[in-house]
Amino acid sequence: MGFNLHVVVLEHSSVDRLAVAGWLPSGASVSTDEASHSWYDGIAAYESGGHVVLLDPAMQLAGQTADLATSLGTTVVSATFGSTAEVHAYQVDGPDVSRLVVLQEGEVVEDRGEALPEEAGVRRDDGGEDWLFDVLAARGHRLDLDVPDAAVLARG
């Protein structure tokens, strides 16, 4: 079983700052376990280690991470787990960085920007999901699917 999930990390940020980008907590909450399933049709946010993690299984934020980085003035890390299509992507956008690596069936099909330190020593041939989990962890972001009360976001 694999993930079909878009994970977005807003580095050095808080859920409250999402209002600048037009996203507000709706007042509802959801567990990160539930929000990580492909049938969940929303975006959930939780704070971890001074960063905001967004779980977006409907991939509503796909292609918008560079805009988020610009509007929030921070670095945005994005990991797209597309196990059904065997497509996995790692993207980092920020004031001083623009990086995108896309794997399809384990092969690099797009590679833009300079390799980042977290990529060193992380094997791509271990499979797309493992590669994404490893490169996120190497950057200091571990996906936590045990958060009971992630904020459900709504367009503001």
C-alpha positions as CSV (number, residue, x, y, z in Angstrom):
1,M,0.0,0.0,0.0
2,G,1.3,3.5,-0.8
3,F,0.5,7.1,-0.2
4,N,-1.3,9.5,-2.5
5,L,-0.6,12.6,-0.6
6,H,0.9,16.1,-1.0
7,V,2.9,17.2,2.0
8,V,3.9,20.8,2.3
9,V,6.2,22.2,5.0
10,L,6.3,25.9,5.6
11,E,9.6,26.4,7.3
12,H,9.9,28.7,10.3
13,S,6.2,29.5,10.2
14,S,3.0,29.1,12.1
15,V,-0.6,28.2,11.2
16,D,-1.7,31.8,11.8
17,R,0.7,33.1,9.1
18,L,-1.3,31.1,6.5
19,A,-3.9,33.9,6.4
20,V,-1.4,35.9,4.3
21,A,-1.8,33.3,1.7
22,G,-5.6,33.1,2.0
23,W,-5.9,30.0,4.2
24,L,-7.5,30.1,7.6
25,P,-8.3,27.5,10.2
26,S,-11.9,26.6,9.9
27,G,-12.4,25.8,13.6
28,A,-12.6,22.1,12.9
29,S,-9.9,19.6,13.4
30,V,-9.0,16.2,12.0
31,S,-6.4,13.6,12.9
32,T,-3.3,13.5,10.7
33,D,-4.0,9.8,10.1
34,E,-7.4,10.6,8.6
35,A,-6.0,13.7,6.7
36,S,-3.3,11.6,5.1
37,H,-5.8,9.3,3.3
38,S,-6.5,9.8,-0.4
39,W,-10.3,10.1,0.3
40,Y,-9.9,13.1,2.6
41,D,-10.9,16.1,0.6
42,G,-9.4,18.9,2.5
43,I,-6.1,20.4,3.8
44,A,-5.0,19.9,7.4
45,A,-2.2,21.8,9.2
46,Y,-0.2,21.1,12.3
47,E,2.9,22.8,13.8
48,S,6.0,20.8,14.3
49,G,9.4,22.0,15.4
50,G,8.7,25.6,14.4
51,H,7.4,24.7,11.0
52,V,3.9,24.1,9.6
53,V,3.1,20.8,7.9
54,L,0.2,20.7,5.5
55,L,-1.5,17.4,4.5
56,D,-3.1,17.8,1.1
57,P,-4.3,14.4,-0.3
58,A,-6.5,16.1,-2.9
59,M,-3.3,17.9,-4.1
60,Q,-5.1,21.3,-4.1
61,L,-1.7,23.0,-3.4
62,A,0.2,21.2,-6.1
63,G,2.0,23.7,-8.3
64,Q,1.4,26.5,-5.8
65,T,4.4,26.0,-3.5
66,A,6.5,28.7,-5.2
67,D,3.6,31.2,-4.7
68,L,3.3,30.2,-1.1
69,A,7.0,30.7,-0.6
70,T,6.8,34.2,-2.1
71,S,3.6,35.3,-0.3
72,L,4.8,34.0,3.1
73,G,8.5,35.0,2.6
74,T,9.7,31.6,3.7
75,T,11.1,28.4,2.3
76,V,8.5,25.8,1.3
77,V,9.3,22.1,1.1
78,S,6.9,19.9,-0.9
79,A,6.8,16.2,-1.2
80,T,4.3,14.6,-3.6
81,F,3.6,10.9,-2.9
82,G,1.9,9.6,-6.0
83,S,2.0,5.9,-5.5
84,T,-0.9,5.1,-7.7
85,A,0.8,6.6,-10.7
86,E,4.3,5.8,-9.4
87,V,5.2,9.5,-9.5
88,H,7.1,11.1,-6.6
89,A,8.4,14.6,-6.4
90,Y,10.5,16.7,-4.0
91,Q,10.4,20.5,-4.4
92,V,11.9,23.3,-2.3
93,D,11.2,26.9,-3.1
94,G,12.3,29.9,-1.1
95,P,14.1,33.2,-1.2
96,D,17.4,31.6,-2.1
97,V,16.5,28.2,-3.5
98,S,14.5,26.6,-6.3
99,R,14.8,22.8,-6.5
100,L,12.6,20.1,-8.1
101,V,13.2,16.4,-8.6
102,V,10.5,14.1,-10.0
103,L,10.8,10.4,-10.1
104,Q,8.5,8.2,-12.3
105,E,8.7,4.5,-11.7
106,G,11.9,5.2,-9.8
107,E,13.6,7.0,-12.7
108,V,14.4,10.7,-12.7
109,V,12.2,12.5,-15.2
110,E,12.8,16.0,-14.1
111,D,15.7,17.5,-12.2
112,R,15.9,21.3,-11.9
113,G,18.1,23.4,-9.7
114,E,21.2,22.5,-7.7
115,A,21.1,19.4,-5.5
116,L,20.5,20.3,-1.8
117,P,22.5,19.0,1.2
118,E,19.6,16.8,2.4
119,E,19.8,14.8,-0.9
120,A,23.4,13.7,-0.3
121,G,23.5,10.0,0.7
122,V,19.7,9.5,0.2
123,R,19.2,6.7,-2.3
124,R,16.7,7.2,-5.0
125,D,16.6,3.6,-6.1
126,D,15.0,2.5,-2.8
127,G,11.7,3.5,-4.2
128,G,9.8,6.8,-4.5
129,E,8.1,6.8,-1.1
130,D,11.2,5.7,0.9
131,W,13.2,8.3,-1.0
132,L,10.7,11.1,0.0
133,F,10.5,10.0,3.6
134,D,14.3,9.9,3.8
135,V,15.0,13.2,2.1
136,L,12.3,14.9,4.3
137,A,13.9,13.4,7.4
138,A,17.4,14.5,6.2
139,R,16.0,18.1,6.0
140,G,14.6,17.7,9.5
141,H,11.0,17.1,8.7
142,R,9.5,13.8,9.8
143,L,5.9,13.2,8.8
144,D,3.8,12.7,12.0
145,L,0.5,10.8,11.4
146,D,-0.3,10.6,15.1
147,V,-1.4,14.2,15.6
148,P,-5.0,14.0,16.9
149,D,-6.1,17.6,16.2
150,A,-4.7,19.1,13.1
151,A,-6.5,22.2,12.0
152,V,-8.7,21.9,9.0
153,L,-8.0,24.8,6.6
154,A,-10.5,26.8,4.5
155,R,-9.9,29.5,1.8
156,G,-10.3,32.8,3.5
